[in-house]
């Protein structure tokens, strides 16, 4: 529960006494996660935030945006954090992202972009997964091959550029 002082500090706008409508804990979590993703993006070169981003993705089931929701955090929020993680272009994150995509709800599976699996390059990712050889890697490789054969990665560089531009244009929400 958020105490009144913390709520008032959060809810005041433009140094006046106008208080926004009451905000419940679930809404605060969503606002926090969205603003945190914007901050992480703006400060991505300051240090390696991958451990924090991974924790958010791992804990999303505990951070639903409302108590009525049966699913995890909004798929858009998970996409934001997966994009931030993929943007570090580390092959070791490929299996982490695949595990999130393949072990979550159908909404998350369908909305988590396949592009995030190949930010390091399609061929490089395939080679990495072949070398890994685990069941998880084999499943991810199968999915990537299917997507690649369907032409899904034909505009990968354009997609990455557009996502980065869109993310950079975001402003904090209150």
Secondary structure, 3 states (H helix, E strand, C coil): CCCHHHHHHHHECCCCCCECCCCCHHHHHHHHHHHHHHHHHHCCCCCCCHHHHHHHHHCHHHCCCCCCCCCCCCHHHHHHHHHHHHCCCCCHHHHHHHHHHHHCCHHHHHHCCHHHHHCCCHHHHHHHHHHHCCHHHHHHHHHHHHHHHCCCCCCHHHHHHHHHHHHHHCCCCC
